[in-house]
Amino acid sequence: MNVPEDRRYTDQHEWALQTVGAVRIGITDYAQDALGDVVFVDVLVEPGDEVEADQIIAEVESTKSVAEIYAPFEGRVAAVNSRLADAPETVNTDPYDEGWFLAIEPTDPAAYEALLEADDVDAIWILSPNDTRLGVMQALHAARKDGRSKVFAVACEKPLARTVAEAREMVRLAEDAGLNHGYLENQVFCTPVLRGKEIIWRRAASTTGRPYLARAAEEHSGPHEPWFWQGERQGGGVLSDMMCHSIEVARHLLTAPGAPRHSLRVKAVNGTVANLKWTRPAYADELRSRFGAEVDYRNRPSEDFARGTIELEDEDGEALIIESTTSWAYVGAGLRIQLELLGPEYSMEFNSLATGLKVFMSRAVSGAEGEDLIEKQNAEQGLMPVLEDEAGVYGYTDENRHMVECFRKGETPIETFHDGLAVVEMLMGLYMSAELGRTIRFPEPELEDYVPVVARPR
């Protein structure tokens, strides 16, 4: 039987996998084989529902019997796999991937304490929703200071925090606990970024001068988990969720190889936010139907489009520019990342949808919706791009390998919590600029306690 090592298992043959934002729940290969052909799946809870440990959360009917699925811990339902209603056989054919049942956000960050105190855990990856990350870091800090934890390193998913004050506290807690720390910005590790930057700086910048303009855009049709859409929980909308990628990969491309990221000084930022698609009544109702009443874009929307311009200065006082655009209102083949780097006599460009491999499927080809070709895939027919190594191209493989190797050797990663703090400062500057309708000059003391409009308490 297939038993993946990247998740935990219960004695009832269920599995739990930590993903970005929540823990996915499913059944094992052994369980689906024992059930036989699955003909019906009934998930008994909806996004936003609170569940107790050992509560029945789903029922699975097969040609042999009916089985009940239990919640392994207390939490809030983040998402339900709606595909199983039309394709219950997915539980048999792909129990560890497409056959997941639902995702649950653990209620209390202290639930991680047993993990923090385990003798065989050296490092923690914080991948939970944005509004829980500081609590997780506080629990880790307390366990380290009390001598209850042997963990010596921590990595945190982007963005580091929802505000500058939260991000600064994340840095303080990590360093006060003596932890090596890494900031998980995957686009810095994208294979085209790694290769493109190396070529530009070695061959072009060395002979004609450093690059001075970086453009970065990331667009898709919207997040899968409800908390991303909730401004107060996420800390904003698409600007917080996706522009954190764009401005940091752009800053990375503009930074000379071997130089610290802070060798570039932010001088000013100018931002614009808008609601283009998801506040339209039909789409707002679609979100409510998909995620529950807590995602209310008729009355409590977050921005689905953002634009930012960041002015920087290098060590020699030369002007540099970052232009960034992000959107949850893009409908194409799937997630689109576009990067450009321009200098005096050269340029570099990358488009994640301009893949070498493409497949065409006619109207006669049908099947359940999926993302087996590309992330945020929007169609199952027509000419479709395929990323042969999605995790590698997007940078996740090298990102995690780099963090593990740095932690193992006691070295400082190329992206640390300090970089995460710098990103949050730029994001908050862009939000403030959009709110006030003017350019924000750095340093800006009021950014320390600034909260974006869409993230303020109701």
N, C-alpha and C positions, 0 to 999 in steps of 0.2 A: 504494500500500500504506500501511496505517496504521503509523506509527512514533512512539509516545509518547516525549516528551522527558524523562520523569521517571525513566528507568532507563538502565543501560549495556548494551552489546551486544557479543557475541563475533563472531569471523569465521566461526563455525559457525551463525550466525543464532539464537543463544540470547540471552535477556535476563536481567538480574539487577536486582532492585528491592529497595532497602533498606526494610524495614518495621520496626515496633516489635519488636525482639528478634532478627530474623534477616533473611537475604537470600533472597527468593523467586526461583526459577528457572523459566523457561518457554521457549517457542520463539516466534519472530516470526510475524507475519502472512504474510510471504514464505515462511517455512519450512512453515507449515501448508498454504498454497496449493500449494506444490510437492509436498508429500506426497500430497495428495488426501484423500479421506474416511478419517479415522482410525477404525479398528475395534477397536483394542486398545492399552492403555497398561500397561506393566509397569515399575513403579518397583522397582529392584533393591536398595534400601536401606531401612532402617527408622529411626524416631526413636531417637536415641542412638548410631547408628553413626558412626564416624569415616570421613571420606572424604579422599582425596588429590586435589590438582589434576589435572585431565584424566582422572580415573577415570570409567568408564562408570557412570552412576547410574540410567539408565532406557532402555527401548526402546519405540519407537512403531511400531506396525504399521498400515499403511494399505492401501487397495485397490491401491496402486501398488508399495509397497516397505516395508522395515523400516529405521528410522533409530535411531541411538544418541544419547543425550544425555549430555554430559560435565560434570563438576563444574568450575566456572571457578576455584575456589580450594580450599585445604585448610580443613576445618572439621568440625563435628559436625551431623548431620541433626537439625533441630529439629521438623519436621513433614512429613507426606506428604499430598498431596491425595487422600484416599480416594474422593472423588466420581468420579474418572476411571475407577475400576474398573467402575462401573455406567453411566457416561455418557462414554465416550472421545471422543464427537463434540464435547464441550465444547472440546477443543483447536482444533477448526475454527471453532466459533461464537463463542468468546470467548477467544482465545489470550492476551490481556494481563491478564485478570482471573480469572474462574472456571477458566480452563484452565491455571493454574500446576501444576507437577509436585511440587515439594518446596521446603522452606526450609532453609537452611544457616546455622549460626552460625560466622563466621570464627574460627579457632583462636587467632590471635595479633592483639591490638590493633595491633601494629606494622605489620600489613598495611595499615593506613590511612595510613602515612607517605607513600606516593606521592601520595595524595590531599591530604595536608597541605601537601606541597611544590609542588603544582601552581600555576602562575602565575595561573590564572583562577578560583581558589577564594578567596573572601573570608571565608566563615563556615562553621562546622561545626555540624551538628545531631547530637547524640549520642543515638541511638535503640537502641543495642545492649542486650543483657540486663544486668540490674542488677550482676552480678558482674564485668562487663567495663568498666563506665563509668569507674572510677578509672584503669584502665590506659590507656584511650583519652585521658583528660584528661592523664595523665602524658606520653604520646607527643606530644600537642599542645603542652604546656608546654615539653618539651625542644626540639621543632622551632622554637618561637618564640624561646627563649633562645639557641639556636645560630645564629639568623639564617637557618634553612632554610625557614621558612614565612612567607608574607605574610598568613595568616589573621589577622583582627583582631577576630573575634567568635565566640562559641560559645553554643549553646542546648542544654539538656539536658532530655530527657523525664522525667516524674515516675516514681518519686520520685528525688530527686537522688542518693541513695546508700542503702546498706543500714544504716548506723549513723551516729551523730552524728559520730564521729571521721572516717569516710570523707567525710561531707558537708562538714565543716569543711575537710578537705584539698582538696576540689573547689573551694571558695571561694578558698582560699589560692593554688592553682595558677593559677586563672583570673586573679586580680588580680596575682600576681607576674609573669605573662606579659603584663600590660597589655591583657587582652582585655575587651571589652564582653561581658556575659553575661546570658542570659535563661533563666528557668525555665518549662518548657512545661507549664503547668496549663491544659488546654483549657477546663475548666468555667467559669473566670473569664471566658472570652470567649464563652460560650454566648449566642446571640441573646436568649433569654428572660431570662437573667441580666442582660445589658447593659441591656435595656429596663426590666425590673422594678426593678432597683436605681435607675436614673435617676428613675423615676416616684415611688418610695417616698421617696427622700431629698429630691426637689424639692417634692413636694406634701404629703406626710404628716409626715415627720420634721421638716421646717422649721417646722411649726405646732404639733405636739403632742409632739415629743420623739423622740430617736433610737430605732432598733430595739434590742431587748434580747435576743431569742431567735432563733437560726437553727437550723433542722433540715435535715439533708441525709441522703439515703439513696441508695445505688446498689447494684443487685442484678442478677445474671444467673446463668446456669447453669454458668459456669466458663470459664476461659481456653482459647484454642486451642493455645497453644504449651507444650511440656512444662516449660520452665524456670520458668514461673510457679508450677507446682505443687511445685517443689523448694525447700524452706525455706532451705537453705544458699545456693543460687544467687540466689534472689529476695530473701532477707533477711527472710522471713516468709511469711505466707499472705495471706488476703484483706484483713487489716487493713493490711498494707503496700501491697498492690496497689491497693486501691480506696478505703480511707479517706483516703489522701493527697489524693484528689480532694475528698472530702466536707468535710474540715475546712478546706481552703484556700478552697473556694468559699463556705463559711459565714463564714469570717473576712473574706473580701472583701466579702460582703454587709453585714456588721456595721461595716466600716470606712467612715468618712465620706468622701465624694468629695474627692479631692485630698489626703487625709491618708495618710501612710505606713502600711504594714501594722503596723509595730512600735509604732504609737500605741496599739494594744491589747496589754495585757500579760497573758500566761498566768499564772494563779495556781495552778491545780491541774487534774489530769486523773484520770479513773477509767475503766478499761476492762474489758471482758469478752470472752473468746474462747471458741469452742466448735466441735466437730466434729459437724455435724448430719446430713449426707448422705453425703459421699464416703468415710467410713470404714466404712460398711455394706459387708459382704463383696461383694455383687453389684456395687456401684458402684466399690469399690476395684479389683476385677478388671477392670471396664470401663476404668478409667484405665490400668491396666497393659497391657491389650490395645491401647489407642489410642496410648500414648506409649512403651511399652517398660518394661523392668525398673527403670529409674532413677526412675520415678514409682511408689513403693511405699506406698500409703496403708493397707495392712494393718499395716505396721511403722514407717513414717516419714511420718506425715501432717502437713500444716499445717492451721491452722484454716480452716474454710469459712464461719464466721459471726463477726462482731465488732460490738461496741457500744461507743461512747465518749461520755463527757460531759466537756466542757472548760469550766472556769470562767475568765473573763477579766475585765479591768478596763479601762475607758476612761480618757481623759486626766483626767476629772473624778472618778475613783474610783468610777463607777457600775458595778454588776455586770452582766455579760453572760454568756450561756450558749450553747454549741454542743452540740447533740445529733446524733449520727451513728450510722447503722447500715449495715453492708455485708454482702453475702452472695454466695457462689458456689452457694447451694442454692435459688435462686429459679427456678421454672419458670413462665414466662408467655409472652406473645407474643414478647418479646425483652428486651433491656436496659431496665431501668426506673430512671430518675433522678427522685427526688422532692425538691423544695426548698420550704422555707417560711421566711418572714421575718416576725416578729411585733413590733409596737410598741404604744404606749399606746392608739392609736385606729385601728389598721390591721393588715392582714396581706397577704402575697403568697404565692402557691403556684404550683408548676409540676410537672407529671407528664409525662415524655417519651412515655408510651404513650397519653396523651389527645390523640391527633392529630386534626386536622380531616379528613384523608383516611383512609378505611378501605376495604378491599376484602373481599369474601366469595367463598370458593371452596368448592364442594360436594365431596362424596366422589368425584365423577366426574373431578375435576381432579387429575392426578397428574404427577409429574416428580421430578427429582433435588432433593436437599436444597440449600438455599442461604440466603443472607442478603441477598437483593435487595430486601426490603421494609424491614428494620430490623436493626440489629446484634444479634448473639446470638439470631437468630430461631429459635424452637423448633418451629414447625409450618408446614405448607404448605397447610393447609385451614382452613376456618372463617372467622370475622370477624377480620381482621388489620389492625392499624394500619400506616400507611405514613408515614415521614418524607420529605417531598418534597425536602428539602435536608439530608441527614443530617450532612454535614461542617460545614455552617453552623450548624445547631441545636446540635450538640455543641461548637462553638467552634473547631474546627480551622482553618477558613478565616481567621477574624479573628485567631486566635492567631499563625499563621505570617505573616500580613500585617503585624501589629503588630511582630513581631520583626525582619522584614526592613526595615521602615521605620525602626525605632529604630537598627538597626545601620548602615543606609545614611546616616542623618543624624547619627550619633554621639550619640544620646540614650539615656538609661537606660530600659529596659523597665519596665512596671509590675510585672512579676514577674521577680526576679533570683535568682541562686544563694543570696542571703541569705534569700529567702523559702523556697527549697527546704530550706535548713538548718533554718529555724524549723519547717517541716512535719515533718522527720525527728525533731526534738527532741520534738514532740508525739506522734508515732507511737511512739517509744521509751518515752516516759512511759506511754502506754496499754498497751504490752506489759508493762512492768515492773509496772504496777498489776494487770494480769490475773494475772501470775505470783505476786505477793506477796499478792494479795487485799486491797489497801488503796488509798486515794487517794494519789497522788503529788503533793507540793507542789513548786512551782517557785520558785527554781532548785533542781535536784537534781544535784549534782556527779557522782554515780555513773552518770548517763545517758551521759556522754562515751564510756565504753568498754563500755556495755551492749550485749549481743547477745540478741535474743529466743530463747526456748527452742528453737523449731523451726528456727532458723538456726544453732545451735551445731554444731560438727563432730561427726560420729558417733563 
